[in-house]
């Protein structure tokens, strides 16, 4: 019996240890997850050891590829951005301009496709274009061209965008039939072809060339028929077909195509909103008002969650406002009026070029006026005036509050005075720990090449020492230009090393500078608040006062008042004592 168990024991452990648990080569790692679909986090059981191996061996091309794959298989948008930053860092370390360009495109695509943040996407695409100018990689060149075309289309340059998309369609279509290519390459070429085709449809729709639109839609639907790997792309063509049917007043057919599109859209909330909008308008044309309003409300739900709205969907809120106006529902009318004002603000921010071209039934002034009226309707009553008998109580409360306020101001003044006298009035250092490049911090921090970061930190030190922060109208873009860098990198360096964003960093420098001058040079005590604000580069009196209070704990007027009293030899505690005496007497 003992021999039997011994044999089983030997056979079991021989089997276990004879198995190669972890793949030995990078290719083995990739084979482990290449069959998984996008956002499938099971891939990370292979990707994580892949990353560790590449780091340990300092194989930056492989590390670049591992992080690139991590972006594809991550489910969270935040993690996709972090892995994209890591991919960019590995690309810089590999010294390959093609990889650097690819990494910028990767990050820009997340901003554009997943987050609908067009301005940061544009910054990334322009950096990709810079590094791809001399590339011999035609796939990369066309991929960059595609994304620049998307931006041009967004800016309204339809003809220029069309030229780029035509080139992309021709290239990707020719590469789809390349039997020697890896299956991932074939997949990417098919995806590039279908997405370029979809963008051409959008351009032709903007140009109102509906014959070309219908022709390309038919090609797209044919190419994606019974192709589960390209279900989202099929959703785009079904959406385009639904819009075409709506334009031809075929409302039942439009609803059918748009509903099919919704089922395939996955996480693309922007195009989902378009589907809901035209389903709603189709129901409206069919006199099915309740169904229409139900779909319009779904767009509001997406807008509330994502804070994004395409310009053509602005009408959604005008339709909801008119609907509830007809129902005499002031509460809902007020809500959607407020939402439309918010939507206008976001459209103006994200679509600065297109915003003035959007047809508006309600302009901003009319909306604000209507909102004011609705608020009065909803607030039916008001608060009555307190009788004269309560005046004494009111006076005591007022005096007590004044005493508390003056006492608090005085305490904060003495604290600030002590810091200034002991030369302890300095900006606190960032509490963010110093990053150890040998640790696994790629997933936690944005990665900027160390040489660039050190150079920027040196330039910022000179910037602070020369008091260049007092320049009027200084923005991060202007400072980035002065420091010969990119505003995104400058923002990262300031956040990581100063412990605050650019605006707080700039305000902190300015307020501490002017506070030091007020304490050391009496002449500044006679300046107006407006003059003091301009002296340190702040355009607004209110902004200056608020920043001064945020950093020093008291308003500049209170600091100046107490400082003047102190210089004149007045006992600044006496005013507080007088107020306290009045409160005690009452």
C-alpha positions as CSV (number, residue, x, y, z in Angstrom):
1,X,0.0,0.0,0.0
2,X,2.8,2.4,0.9
3,X,4.5,1.6,-2.4
4,X,1.3,2.4,-4.2
5,X,1.0,5.9,-2.7
6,X,4.7,6.5,-3.3
7,X,4.3,5.7,-7.0
8,X,1.2,8.0,-7.2
9,X,3.2,10.8,-5.5
10,X,6.1,10.5,-7.9
11,X,3.9,10.4,-11.0
12,X,1.9,13.4,-9.8
13,X,4.9,15.7,-9.1
14,X,6.7,14.4,-12.2
15,X,3.7,15.5,-14.2
16,X,3.4,18.9,-12.6
17,X,7.0,19.8,-12.8
18,X,7.3,18.5,-16.4
19,X,4.8,21.1,-17.5
20,X,6.1,24.4,-18.7
21,X,3.7,26.6,-16.6
22,X,5.0,29.9,-18.0
23,X,5.8,30.4,-21.7
24,X,9.4,31.1,-22.3
25,X,9.4,33.4,-25.3
26,X,7.5,36.6,-26.1
27,X,5.8,34.9,-28.9
28,X,4.5,32.2,-26.6
29,X,3.0,34.9,-24.3
30,X,1.2,36.5,-27.3
31,X,-0.1,33.2,-28.5
32,X,-1.8,32.7,-25.1
33,X,-4.1,35.7,-25.6
34,X,-4.3,36.6,-29.3
35,X,-7.6,34.7,-29.7
36,X,-9.4,36.8,-27.0
37,X,-11.6,39.7,-28.1
38,X,-11.2,43.4,-27.2
39,X,-11.7,44.3,-23.5
40,X,-11.3,40.6,-22.4
41,X,-9.3,40.9,-19.1
42,X,-8.4,37.2,-19.1
43,X,-5.6,38.2,-21.4
44,X,-3.8,39.8,-18.5
45,X,-2.8,36.4,-17.1
46,X,-0.3,36.4,-20.0
47,X,0.2,40.1,-20.5
48,X,1.4,40.8,-16.9
49,X,4.3,38.2,-17.0
50,X,5.0,39.5,-20.6
51,X,5.5,43.0,-19.2
52,X,7.6,41.8,-16.3
53,X,9.9,39.8,-18.6
54,X,10.3,42.7,-21.0
55,X,11.1,45.1,-18.1
56,X,13.6,42.7,-16.5
57,X,15.4,42.2,-19.8
58,X,15.0,45.9,-20.8
59,X,13.6,44.9,-24.1
60,X,11.8,48.1,-24.9
61,X,10.3,47.1,-28.3
62,X,8.7,44.1,-26.5
63,X,7.6,46.3,-23.6
64,X,6.0,48.7,-26.1
65,X,4.1,45.8,-27.7
66,X,3.0,44.4,-24.3
67,X,1.5,47.8,-23.2
68,X,-0.1,48.3,-26.6
69,X,-1.8,44.9,-26.1
70,X,-2.8,45.9,-22.6
71,X,-4.6,48.9,-23.9
72,X,-6.6,46.7,-26.2
73,X,-7.6,44.1,-23.6
74,X,-8.3,46.6,-20.7
75,X,-11.9,47.1,-19.9
76,X,-11.6,50.4,-18.0
77,X,-11.0,53.6,-20.0
78,X,-8.8,54.9,-17.1
79,X,-6.6,51.8,-17.3
80,X,-6.4,52.2,-21.1
81,X,-5.0,55.7,-20.7
82,X,-2.5,54.5,-18.1
83,X,-1.3,51.7,-20.3
84,X,-1.1,54.1,-23.3
85,X,1.2,56.4,-21.2
86,X,3.3,53.4,-20.4
87,X,3.4,52.4,-24.1
88,X,4.5,55.9,-24.9
89,X,7.3,55.7,-22.3
90,X,8.5,52.4,-23.7
91,X,8.4,53.8,-27.2
92,X,10.7,56.7,-26.3
93,X,13.1,54.3,-24.6
94,X,13.2,52.2,-27.7
95,X,14.3,55.3,-29.7
96,X,12.0,54.3,-32.6
97,X,10.1,57.2,-34.2
98,X,7.6,54.7,-35.7
99,X,6.8,53.3,-32.2
100,X,6.6,56.8,-30.7
101,X,4.1,57.8,-33.5
102,X,2.1,54.6,-33.0
103,X,1.9,55.3,-29.2
104,X,0.6,58.8,-29.8
105,X,-2.0,57.5,-32.2
106,X,-3.0,54.9,-29.6
107,X,-3.5,57.5,-26.8
108,X,-5.3,59.9,-29.2
109,X,-7.7,57.1,-30.2
110,X,-8.7,56.5,-26.6
111,X,-9.5,60.2,-26.1
112,X,-11.4,60.3,-29.4
113,X,-13.2,57.0,-29.6
114,X,-13.7,56.1,-25.9
115,X,-13.9,59.5,-24.2
116,X,-15.0,61.9,-27.0
117,X,-12.4,64.5,-25.9
118,X,-11.5,66.0,-29.2
119,X,-9.0,68.6,-28.1
120,X,-6.6,66.2,-26.2
121,X,-7.1,63.7,-29.1
122,X,-5.9,66.4,-31.6
123,X,-2.8,67.1,-29.5
124,X,-1.9,63.4,-29.6
125,X,-2.5,63.0,-33.3
126,X,-0.4,66.1,-34.2
127,X,2.5,64.5,-32.2
128,X,1.9,61.3,-34.0
129,X,2.1,63.1,-37.3
130,X,5.4,64.8,-36.3
131,X,7.1,61.5,-35.6
132,X,5.6,59.7,-38.7
133,X,6.9,62.2,-41.4
134,X,9.9,60.0,-42.3
135,X,8.4,56.6,-41.7
136,X,8.6,53.8,-44.3
137,X,5.7,52.0,-42.5
138,X,2.7,52.6,-44.9
139,X,0.2,51.2,-42.4
140,X,1.4,53.6,-39.7
141,X,1.3,56.5,-42.2
142,X,-2.2,55.7,-43.3
143,X,-3.3,55.2,-39.7
144,X,-2.1,58.7,-38.8
145,X,-3.7,60.1,-42.0
146,X,-7.0,58.5,-40.9
147,X,-7.0,60.2,-37.5
148,X,-6.0,63.5,-39.0
149,X,-8.9,63.1,-41.4
150,X,-11.2,62.5,-38.5
151,X,-10.0,65.8,-36.9
152,X,-10.4,67.7,-40.2
153,X,-13.9,66.3,-40.5
154,X,-14.7,67.4,-37.0
155,X,-13.4,70.9,-37.9
156,X,-15.7,71.0,-40.9
157,X,-13.0,70.6,-43.6
158,X,-15.0,67.9,-45.4
159,X,-13.1,68.0,-48.8
160,X,-9.7,67.7,-47.2
161,X,-10.9,64.9,-44.9
162,X,-12.4,63.1,-47.9
163,X,-9.0,63.1,-49.7
164,X,-7.3,61.5,-46.7
165,X,-10.0,58.9,-46.3
166,X,-9.9,57.9,-49.9
167,X,-6.2,57.2,-49.6
168,X,-6.8,55.2,-46.5
169,X,-9.6,53.1,-48.1
170,X,-7.3,52.3,-51.1
171,X,-4.4,51.4,-48.9
172,X,-6.3,49.3,-46.3
173,X,-8.3,47.5,-49.0
174,X,-5.1,46.5,-50.9
175,X,-3.6,45.2,-47.6
176,X,-6.6,43.1,-46.6
177,X,-5.8,40.5,-49.2
178,X,-2.1,40.2,-48.2
179,X,-1.9,36.5,-47.3
180,X,1.6,36.9,-45.9
181,X,0.5,39.3,-43.1
182,X,-0.1,38.2,-39.5
183,X,-3.8,37.7,-38.7
184,X,-3.6,40.7,-36.4
185,X,-2.4,42.8,-39.3
186,X,-5.1,41.6,-41.5
187,X,-7.7,42.3,-38.8
188,X,-6.3,45.9,-38.3
189,X,-6.3,46.5,-42.1
190,X,-10.0,45.4,-42.3
191,X,-10.9,47.6,-39.4
192,X,-9.0,50.5,-40.9
193,X,-10.8,50.0,-44.3
194,X,-14.3,49.8,-42.7
195,X,-13.8,52.8,-40.4
196,X,-12.4,54.9,-43.3
197,X,-15.4,54.0,-45.3
198,X,-17.7,55.1,-42.5
199,X,-15.9,58.4,-42.2
200,X,-16.3,59.0,-45.9
201,X,-20.1,58.4,-45.4
202,X,-20.1,61.1,-42.7
203,X,-18.2,63.6,-45.0
204,X,-20.6,63.0,-47.9
205,X,-23.6,63.3,-45.6
206,X,-22.2,66.7,-44.4
207,X,-21.9,67.7,-48.1
208,X,-25.4,66.4,-48.7
209,X,-24.2,64.1,-51.5
210,X,-26.8,61.4,-50.7
211,X,-26.1,59.3,-53.8
212,X,-22.5,58.7,-52.7
213,X,-23.8,58.1,-49.1
214,X,-26.1,55.3,-50.2
215,X,-23.5,53.7,-52.4
216,X,-20.9,53.5,-49.6
217,X,-23.5,52.3,-47.1
218,X,-24.3,49.3,-49.3
219,X,-20.6,48.5,-49.6
220,X,-20.2,48.7,-45.8
221,X,-23.2,46.5,-45.1
222,X,-22.0,43.9,-47.6
223,X,-18.5,43.8,-46.2
224,X,-19.7,43.4,-42.6
225,X,-22.4,40.9,-43.3
226,X,-22.1,37.8,-41.1
227,X,-18.7,39.2,-39.7
228,X,-18.9,39.0,-35.9
229,X,-15.4,40.5,-35.5
230,X,-16.7,43.7,-37.1
231,X,-20.1,44.0,-35.4
232,X,-19.5,47.5,-34.2
233,X,-18.5,48.7,-37.7
234,X,-21.7,47.1,-39.0
235,X,-23.5,49.1,-36.3
236,X,-22.1,52.3,-37.9
237,X,-23.3,51.3,-41.4
238,X,-26.7,50.3,-40.0
239,X,-26.8,53.7,-38.3
240,X,-26.0,55.4,-41.6
241,X,-28.7,53.4,-43.4
242,X,-31.2,54.4,-40.8
243,X,-30.3,58.1,-41.2
244,X,-30.6,57.7,-45.0
245,X,-34.1,56.1,-44.6
246,X,-35.1,59.0,-42.3
247,X,-34.0,61.6,-44.9
248,X,-36.3,59.7,-47.5
249,X,-39.2,59.8,-45.0
250,X,-39.2,56.1,-44.6
251,X,-39.7,56.2,-40.9
252,X,-40.6,52.6,-40.1
253,X,-37.6,51.4,-42.0
254,X,-35.4,54.0,-40.3
255,X,-36.5,52.8,-36.9
256,X,-35.7,49.2,-37.8
257,X,-32.2,50.0,-39.0
258,X,-31.4,52.3,-36.1
259,X,-32.6,49.7,-33.6
260,X,-30.4,47.1,-35.1
261,X,-27.5,49.5,-34.9
262,X,-28.1,50.1,-31.2
263,X,-27.7,46.4,-30.5
264,X,-24.1,46.5,-32.0
265,X,-22.8,49.9,-30.8
266,X,-21.3,48.5,-27.5
267,X,-19.8,51.5,-25.6
268,X,-19.9,54.1,-28.4
269,X,-22.3,56.5,-26.5
270,X,-22.0,59.3,-29.1
271,X,-23.4,57.3,-32.0
272,X,-25.9,55.6,-29.7
273,X,-27.3,59.1,-29.0
274,X,-27.6,59.7,-32.7
275,X,-29.6,56.4,-33.0
276,X,-31.9,57.4,-30.2
277,X,-32.4,60.9,-31.6
278,X,-33.5,59.7,-35.1
279,X,-35.6,56.9,-33.7
280,X,-37.4,59.5,-31.6
281,X,-37.8,61.9,-34.6
282,X,-39.1,59.0,-36.7
283,X,-41.7,58.2,-34.0
284,X,-42.6,61.9,-33.9
285,X,-43.2,61.8,-37.7
286,X,-45.4,58.8,-37.2
287,X,-47.4,60.7,-34.5
288,X,-46.2,58.4,-31.7
289,X,-45.3,61.1,-29.4
290,X,-44.8,59.1,-26.2
291,X,-42.3,56.7,-27.9
292,X,-40.5,59.7,-29.3
293,X,-40.1,61.4,-25.9
294,X,-38.9,58.1,-24.4
295,X,-36.0,58.0,-26.8
296,X,-35.2,61.7,-26.4
297,X,-34.9,61.2,-22.6
298,X,-32.4,58.4,-23.2
299,X,-30.2,61.0,-24.9
300,X,-30.5,63.2,-21.8
301,X,-29.4,60.2,-19.6
302,X,-26.3,59.7,-21.8
303,X,-25.6,63.4,-21.7
304,X,-25.9,63.6,-17.9
305,X,-23.5,60.7,-17.5
306,X,-20.9,61.5,-20.2
307,X,-21.2,65.3,-20.4
308,X,-21.0,65.1,-24.2
309,X,-23.4,66.0,-27.0
310,X,-22.9,66.1,-30.8
311,X,-24.1,69.5,-32.2
312,X,-26.8,68.0,-34.3
313,X,-28.5,66.6,-31.2
314,X,-29.0,70.0,-29.6
315,X,-32.5,69.9,-31.2
316,X,-33.3,67.0,-28.8
317,X,-33.6,69.5,-25.9
318,X,-35.6,72.0,-27.9
319,X,-38.1,69.2,-28.7
320,X,-38.3,68.2,-25.0
321,X,-38.8,71.8,-23.9
322,X,-41.6,72.3,-26.5
323,X,-43.3,69.0,-25.5
324,X,-43.5,70.0,-21.8
325,X,-44.4,73.5,-22.6
326,X,-47.4,72.1,-24.4
327,X,-48.2,70.0,-21.3
328,X,-47.9,73.1,-19.0
329,X,-45.4,71.1,-17.0
330,X,-43.2,74.0,-15.7
331,X,-41.0,71.7,-13.6
332,X,-39.9,69.5,-16.5
333,X,-39.7,72.5,-18.8
334,X,-37.3,74.2,-16.4
335,X,-35.2,71.0,-16.1
336,X,-34.7,70.6,-19.9
337,X,-34.1,74.4,-20.3
338,X,-31.2,74.1,-17.7
339,X,-29.9,71.0,-19.6
340,X,-30.0,72.9,-22.9
341,X,-27.9,75.7,-21.4
342,X,-25.4,73.2,-20.1
343,X,-25.4,71.5,-23.5
344,X,-24.7,74.8,-25.3
345,X,-21.7,75.4,-23.0
346,X,-20.3,71.9,-23.7
347,X,-20.9,72.2,-27.5
348,X,-19.1,75.6,-27.5
349,X,-16.2,74.0,-25.7
350,X,-15.9,70.7,-27.7
351,X,-17.1,72.0,-31.1
352,X,-15.9,75.6,-31.2
353,X,-15.9,75.7,-35.0
354,X,-19.3,74.0,-35.5
355,X,-21.1,75.7,-32.7
356,X,-22.0,79.0,-34.5
357,X,-23.4,76.9,-37.4
358,X,-25.9,75.0,-35.3
359,X,-29.5,76.0,-35.9
360,X,-31.0,77.2,-32.7
361,X,-34.7,77.7,-32.0
362,X,-33.8,79.0,-28.6
363,X,-30.7,81.2,-28.2
364,X,-28.9,81.7,-24.9
365,X,-30.6,85.0,-23.9
366,X,-34.1,83.6,-24.6
367,X,-33.2,80.5,-22.6
368,X,-32.0,82.4,-19.6
369,X,-35.1,84.7,-19.7
370,X,-37.4,81.6,-19.9
371,X,-35.5,79.9,-17.1
372,X,-36.0,83.0,-14.9
373,X,-39.7,83.0,-15.5
374,X,-40.0,79.2,-14.8
375,X,-38.1,79.5,-11.5
376,X,-40.6,82.2,-10.4
377,X,-43.5,79.9,-11.4
378,X,-42.0,77.0,-9.4
379,X,-41.4,79.2,-6.3
380,X,-45.0,80.0,-5.6
381,X,-44.5,81.8,-2.3
382,X,-41.9,83.9,-0.6
383,X,-40.5,84.5,2.8
384,X,-42.3,87.2,4.9
385,X,-40.4,90.1,6.6
386,X,-39.5,89.6,10.2
387,X,-41.4,91.8,12.6
388,X,-39.7,94.7,14.4
389,X,-39.7,92.7,17.7
390,X,-37.0,90.5,16.3
391,X,-34.7,93.4,15.5
392,X,-32.8,93.3,18.8
393,X,-32.1,89.6,18.4
394,X,-30.9,90.2,14.8
395,X,-28.6,93.0,16.0
396,X,-27.0,90.8,18.7
397,X,-26.4,87.9,16.2
398,X,-24.9,90.4,13.7
399,X,-22.5,91.8,16.3
400,X,-21.5,88.4,17.5
401,X,-20.8,87.2,14.0
402,X,-18.7,90.3,13.4
403,X,-16.7,89.7,16.6
404,X,-16.1,86.1,15.6
405,X,-15.0,87.1,12.1
406,X,-12.7,89.9,13.3
407,X,-11.1,87.5,15.8
408,X,-10.6,84.9,13.2
409,X,-9.1,87.4,10.8
410,X,-6.7,88.6,13.5
411,X,-5.5,85.1,14.4
412,X,-4.8,84.3,10.7
413,X,-3.0,87.6,10.3
414,X,-0.7,86.8,13.2
415,X,0.0,83.3,11.8
416,X,0.8,84.8,8.4
417,X,2.9,87.6,9.9
418,X,5.0,85.0,11.8
419,X,5.7,83.1,8.7
420,X,6.8,86.2,6.9
421,X,9.0,87.4,9.7
422,X,10.7,84.0,10.1
423,X,11.2,83.5,6.3
424,X,8.9,80.5,6.5
425,X,6.5,81.8,3.9
426,X,7.3,79.3,1.1
427,X,5.2,77.2,-1.2
428,X,4.8,73.7,0.3
429,X,6.5,71.0,-1.7
430,X,4.4,68.3,-3.4
431,X,3.3,65.5,-1.1
432,X,3.5,63.1,-4.1
433,X,6.2,60.6,-3.5
434,X,9.3,60.6,-5.8
435,X,8.9,57.9,-8.5
436,X,11.5,55.1,-8.5
437,X,12.0,54.2,-12.2
438,X,13.0,50.7,-11.3
439,X,9.7,49.9,-9.6
440,X,6.5,48.9,-11.3
441,X,5.0,52.3,-11.5
442,X,4.1,52.4,-15.2
443,X,0.5,51.7,-14.4
444,X,0.2,54.5,-11.8
445,X,1.9,57.5,-13.2
446,X,2.1,59.3,-16.6
447,X,5.5,58.6,-18.1
448,X,7.5,61.4,-19.5
449,X,11.1,60.8,-20.6
450,X,13.4,61.7,-17.7
451,X,15.6,64.0,-19.8
452,X,12.6,66.0,-20.9
453,X,11.3,66.2,-17.3
454,X,14.6,67.3,-15.9
455,X,15.0,70.0,-18.5
456,X,11.5,71.3,-17.9
457,X,12.1,71.4,-14.1
458,X,15.2,73.5,-14.6
459,X,13.3,75.9,-16.9
460,X,10.6,76.2,-14.3
461,X,13.1,77.0,-11.6
462,X,14.5,79.9,-13.8
463,X,10.9,80.9,-14.5
464,X,10.2,81.2,-10.8
465,X,13.5,82.9,-9.9
466,X,13.1,85.6,-12.6
467,X,9.5,86.3,-11.5
468,X,8.3,85.6,-15.1
469,X,5.0,84.4,-13.6
470,X,3.8,88.0,-13.3
471,X,3.2,88.1,-17.1
472,X,-0.3,89.2,-17.8
473,X,-2.5,86.7,-19.6
474,X,-0.1,83.8,-19.1
475,X,-1.6,80.4,-20.1
476,X,-0.1,76.9,-20.1
477,X,0.0,77.1,-23.9
478,X,2.0,80.3,-23.8
479,X,4.3,79.1,-21.1
480,X,4.8,75.8,-23.0
481,X,5.8,77.9,-26.1
482,X,8.2,80.0,-24.0
483,X,9.8,76.8,-22.6
484,X,9.9,75.2,-26.0
485,X,7.7,72.2,-25.0
486,X,4.3,70.7,-25.3
487,X,1.5,71.8,-23.0
488,X,0.6,68.2,-22.1
489,X,4.1,67.5,-20.9
490,X,4.3,70.7,-19.0
491,X,1.0,70.0,-17.3
492,X,2.3,66.5,-16.3
493,X,5.5,67.9,-14.9
494,X,3.8,70.6,-12.9
495,X,1.2,68.1,-11.5
496,X,3.8,65.5,-10.6
497,X,6.5,67.8,-9.1
498,X,4.6,70.8,-7.8
499,X,1.6,68.9,-6.4
500,X,-1.0,71.1,-8.1
501,X,-2.3,71.9,-11.6
502,X,-1.0,74.7,-13.7
503,X,-3.6,77.3,-12.7
504,X,-3.0,76.7,-8.9
505,X,0.7,76.7,-9.4
506,X,0.6,80.0,-11.2
507,X,-1.8,81.6,-8.7
508,X,0.3,80.3,-5.8
509,X,3.5,81.9,-7.2
510,X,1.7,85.2,-7.8
511,X,0.0,85.5,-4.4
512,X,3.1,84.6,-2.4
513,X,5.1,87.1,-4.4
514,X,2.7,90.0,-3.8
515,X,2.2,89.1,-0.1
516,X,6.0,89.3,0.4
517,X,6.0,92.7,-1.3
518,X,3.1,94.0,0.9
519,X,5.0,92.9,4.0
520,X,8.4,94.2,3.1
521,X,7.7,97.4,1.1
522,X,5.2,99.8,2.7
523,X,4.5,101.6,-0.5
524,X,2.5,98.6,-1.8
525,X,0.1,99.0,1.2
526,X,-1.2,102.2,-0.5
527,X,-2.0,100.5,-3.8
528,X,-5.6,99.6,-4.8
529,X,-6.6,95.9,-5.0
530,X,-6.8,96.3,-8.8
531,X,-3.3,97.6,-9.0
532,X,-1.9,94.8,-6.8
533,X,-3.7,92.3,-8.9
534,X,-2.1,93.7,-12.1
535,X,1.3,93.9,-10.4
536,X,1.4,90.1,-10.0
537,X,-0.2,89.3,-13.3
538,X,-3.8,88.6,-12.3
539,X,-6.4,90.3,-14.5
540,X,-9.4,90.2,-12.2
541,X,-9.8,91.9,-8.8
542,X,-12.1,89.2,-7.6
543,X,-9.8,86.4,-8.7
544,X,-6.9,88.1,-6.9
545,X,-9.0,88.5,-3.7
546,X,-10.2,84.9,-3.8
547,X,-6.7,83.5,-4.5
548,X,-5.2,85.6,-1.7
549,X,-7.8,84.3,0.7
550,X,-7.3,80.7,-0.4
551,X,-3.5,80.8,0.1
552,X,-3.2,83.2,3.1
553,X,-6.5,82.6,4.9
554,X,-7.5,86.3,4.9
555,X,-8.6,88.8,2.3
556,X,-6.0,91.3,1.0
557,X,-8.0,94.2,2.4
558,X,-7.9,92.7,5.9
559,X,-4.2,92.0,5.6
560,X,-3.5,95.6,4.4
561,X,-5.7,97.1,7.1
562,X,-4.0,95.2,10.0
563,X,-0.5,95.8,8.5
564,X,-1.1,99.5,8.4
565,X,-2.4,99.6,12.0
566,X,0.6,97.6,13.1
567,X,3.1,100.0,11.3
568,X,1.3,103.0,12.9
569,X,1.6,101.4,16.4
570,X,-2.1,100.9,16.9
571,X,-3.2,98.0,19.2
572,X,-5.0,95.9,16.6
573,X,-6.6,93.8,19.4
574,X,-8.6,96.9,20.6
575,X,-11.2,96.8,17.8
576,X,-12.0,93.2,18.6
577,X,-12.3,94.0,22.3
578,X,-14.8,96.9,21.6
579,X,-17.0,94.6,19.6
580,X,-17.0,92.0,22.3
581,X,-18.0,94.7,24.8
582,X,-21.0,95.7,22.7
583,X,-22.1,92.1,22.5
584,X,-21.8,91.7,26.3
585,X,-23.9,94.8,27.0
586,X,-26.7,93.6,24.8
